[in-house]
Amino acid sequence: MLVREVMTGPAITVRRTDPVRRAIRTLYDNNITAAPVVDDAGHLAGVVSELDLLRGEFEPDPRATVLPAQGAHEPLPRRVMEVMTRQAVTVTETTDVTTAIDLMVGKRIKSLPVVRGEQIVGVVSRRDLMAMLARPDDELREAVAAALREQYPSGPSWEVTVRDGVAELTGPPHEHADHIADVLARTVPGIVRVKHVRRSP
């Protein structure tokens, strides 16, 4: 399964020069935990997370100036560029979902920008992957059967069952058609594996 089948797009982004408080509102209003950061040309400049923004809002600002009369510190508005992670880990639309999961686990991150060249086309998050895996087996079975009917409206045909995300295709052996059916079933978000059960012609 490829990232393009489970990602959320278009991506919600923030700008390098946005105030931290504005970026906080963007993440909160859109119910997301992180967002790609873009420069003036719209190219990926980094990623900023909830934690980055909270630190930016509450940690002492080293740029704070002292007012001579009161001896108090005047905080300056912080910008996203000061708190973001500059080395963004990205994937493409054709990255395998298992690779994306490995990156999330290995890097301890919750989401990955999806890029096409220099263009940001979406984001794949843990929530996207959880939503994929949470689809009921009956819904997955209907989606697999529909994909097979679309490809083979007049046969061959398979009996489709799905249990815990594993699709089982039962039918007589058709080597070439079975391979295509396998690929089609795997494109259904939520199908994690495909099994073939041979039935005598």
C-alpha positions as CSV (number, residue, x, y, z in Angstrom):
1,M,0.0,0.0,0.0
2,L,1.3,3.4,-0.9
3,V,1.3,6.7,1.0
4,R,-1.0,8.4,-1.5
5,E,-3.8,6.0,-0.6
6,V,-3.9,7.0,3.1
7,M,-2.4,10.6,3.2
8,T,-4.4,13.7,3.9
9,G,-4.2,16.4,1.3
10,P,-3.8,19.2,0.5
11,A,-1.4,19.8,3.4
12,I,-2.2,22.5,6.0
13,T,1.0,24.6,6.2
14,V,2.4,27.5,8.2
15,R,4.9,30.1,7.1
16,R,8.4,30.5,8.5
17,T,7.6,34.1,9.4
18,D,4.2,33.4,11.1
19,P,4.0,34.3,14.8
20,V,4.0,31.3,17.1
21,R,0.6,32.2,18.4
22,R,-0.9,32.2,14.9
23,A,0.7,28.8,14.2
24,I,-0.8,27.5,17.4
25,R,-4.3,28.6,16.3
26,T,-3.7,26.9,12.9
27,L,-2.9,23.5,14.5
28,Y,-5.7,23.8,17.0
29,D,-8.4,24.9,14.6
30,N,-7.5,22.0,12.2
31,N,-7.1,19.4,14.9
32,I,-3.6,18.5,13.8
33,T,-0.4,17.8,15.9
34,A,2.2,19.2,13.4
35,A,2.4,21.1,10.1
36,P,5.0,21.6,7.4
37,V,6.6,25.0,7.4
38,V,7.1,26.8,4.0
39,D,9.3,29.6,2.9
40,D,8.3,32.6,0.8
41,A,8.5,30.5,-2.4
42,G,6.2,27.8,-0.9
43,H,9.0,25.3,-0.5
44,L,9.4,23.0,2.5
45,A,11.6,24.7,5.1
46,G,10.9,22.4,8.1
47,V,8.2,21.1,10.4
48,V,6.7,22.5,13.5
49,S,4.9,20.5,16.1
50,E,2.6,21.2,19.1
51,L,5.5,20.8,21.4
52,D,7.7,23.1,19.4
53,L,5.0,25.8,19.6
54,L,4.3,25.3,23.3
55,R,8.0,25.7,24.1
56,G,8.2,28.8,21.9
57,E,5.3,30.4,23.7
58,F,6.2,29.5,27.3
59,E,10.0,29.2,27.5
60,P,12.0,32.4,28.2
61,D,12.8,34.4,25.1
62,P,16.5,35.1,24.9
63,R,15.8,38.1,22.7
64,A,13.8,39.8,25.5
65,T,14.9,43.4,26.2
66,V,15.1,45.1,29.5
67,L,13.2,48.3,29.9
68,P,15.4,50.7,31.9
69,A,12.6,52.5,33.7
70,Q,10.8,49.4,35.0
71,G,13.7,46.9,34.9
72,A,11.2,44.5,33.3
73,H,11.5,42.2,30.3
74,E,9.5,43.0,27.2
75,P,8.9,39.7,25.3
76,L,9.2,40.0,21.5
77,P,6.8,38.0,19.3
78,R,8.4,34.7,18.4
79,R,8.3,33.3,14.9
80,V,7.8,29.8,13.7
81,M,11.4,29.8,12.2
82,E,12.8,30.1,15.7
83,V,11.1,27.0,17.1
84,M,10.6,24.7,14.1
85,T,12.6,21.5,13.2
86,R,14.6,22.4,10.1
87,Q,15.6,18.9,9.0
88,A,12.2,17.6,7.9
89,V,11.7,13.9,7.3
90,T,9.6,13.5,4.2
91,V,8.0,10.7,2.1
92,T,6.6,10.7,-1.5
93,E,3.2,9.6,-2.7
94,T,4.7,6.3,-3.9
95,T,6.5,5.5,-0.6
96,D,5.3,2.2,0.9
97,V,3.2,2.7,4.0
98,T,5.4,0.3,5.9
99,T,8.4,2.6,5.2
100,A,6.4,5.6,6.5
101,I,5.6,3.7,9.7
102,D,9.2,2.7,10.2
103,L,10.2,6.4,9.9
104,M,7.6,7.5,12.4
105,V,8.7,4.9,14.9
106,G,12.4,5.4,14.3
107,K,12.3,9.2,14.4
108,R,9.6,9.3,17.1
109,I,7.4,11.6,15.0
110,K,3.7,11.7,14.5
111,S,3.4,12.9,10.9
112,L,5.4,13.1,7.7
113,P,5.1,15.7,4.9
114,V,4.4,14.1,1.5
115,V,6.3,15.8,-1.3
116,R,6.3,15.7,-5.1
117,G,9.6,17.3,-6.1
118,E,9.6,20.6,-4.2
119,Q,5.8,20.7,-3.9
120,I,4.1,19.6,-0.6
121,V,1.0,17.6,-1.7
122,G,-0.1,16.2,1.7
123,V,0.7,14.8,5.1
124,V,0.5,11.3,6.4
125,S,0.0,11.0,10.1
126,R,-0.4,8.3,12.7
127,R,-4.1,9.2,12.8
128,D,-4.4,8.5,9.0
129,L,-2.8,5.1,9.5
130,M,-5.1,4.4,12.5
131,A,-8.2,5.4,10.5
132,M,-7.1,3.0,7.7
133,L,-6.7,0.1,10.2
134,A,-9.9,0.9,11.9
135,R,-12.1,0.2,8.8
136,P,-14.6,-2.7,9.5
137,D,-13.9,-5.9,7.6
138,D,-17.3,-5.8,5.9
139,E,-16.5,-2.4,4.5
140,L,-13.1,-3.6,3.3
141,R,-14.7,-6.7,1.7
142,E,-17.1,-4.5,-0.3
143,A,-14.2,-2.3,-1.4
144,V,-12.1,-5.2,-2.6
145,A,-15.0,-6.9,-4.4
146,A,-15.9,-3.6,-6.1
147,A,-12.3,-3.1,-7.3
148,L,-12.2,-6.7,-8.7
149,R,-15.6,-6.2,-10.5
150,E,-14.4,-3.0,-12.0
151,Q,-11.3,-4.7,-13.4
152,Y,-13.0,-7.9,-14.4
153,P,-16.7,-7.1,-15.1
154,S,-17.2,-10.4,-17.0
155,G,-14.8,-12.7,-15.1
156,P,-12.9,-14.3,-13.7
157,S,-14.5,-13.9,-10.3
158,W,-13.4,-14.5,-6.8
159,E,-15.3,-15.0,-3.6
160,V,-14.0,-12.3,-1.2
161,T,-13.7,-12.6,2.6
162,V,-11.8,-10.2,4.9
163,R,-10.9,-10.9,8.5
164,D,-8.7,-8.5,10.6
165,G,-7.6,-6.8,7.4
166,V,-6.5,-9.9,5.6
167,A,-8.3,-10.4,2.3
168,E,-8.9,-14.0,1.2
169,L,-9.7,-14.5,-2.5
170,T,-11.2,-17.8,-3.4
171,G,-11.5,-19.0,-7.0
172,P,-10.0,-21.2,-9.7
173,P,-6.4,-20.5,-10.5
174,H,-5.7,-17.8,-13.1
175,E,-2.0,-16.9,-12.7
176,H,-2.1,-13.5,-14.5
177,A,-5.5,-12.5,-13.2
178,D,-4.6,-13.6,-9.6
179,H,-1.6,-11.4,-9.7
180,I,-3.7,-8.4,-10.7
181,A,-6.3,-9.2,-8.2
182,D,-3.6,-9.3,-5.5
183,V,-2.4,-5.9,-6.5
184,L,-5.9,-4.5,-6.6
185,A,-6.8,-5.8,-3.2
186,R,-3.7,-4.3,-1.6
187,T,-4.6,-0.9,-2.9
188,V,-7.7,-0.9,-0.6
189,P,-6.7,1.1,2.5
190,G,-6.9,-1.2,5.5
191,I,-6.0,-4.4,3.6
192,V,-2.8,-5.6,5.2
193,R,-2.3,-8.9,3.4
194,V,-3.9,-11.0,0.6
195,K,-4.3,-14.8,0.5
196,H,-5.4,-16.9,-2.4
197,V,-7.5,-20.1,-1.9
198,R,-7.7,-22.3,-5.0
199,R,-11.0,-23.7,-6.1
200,S,-11.2,-26.4,-8.7
201,P,-12.4,-25.0,-12.0
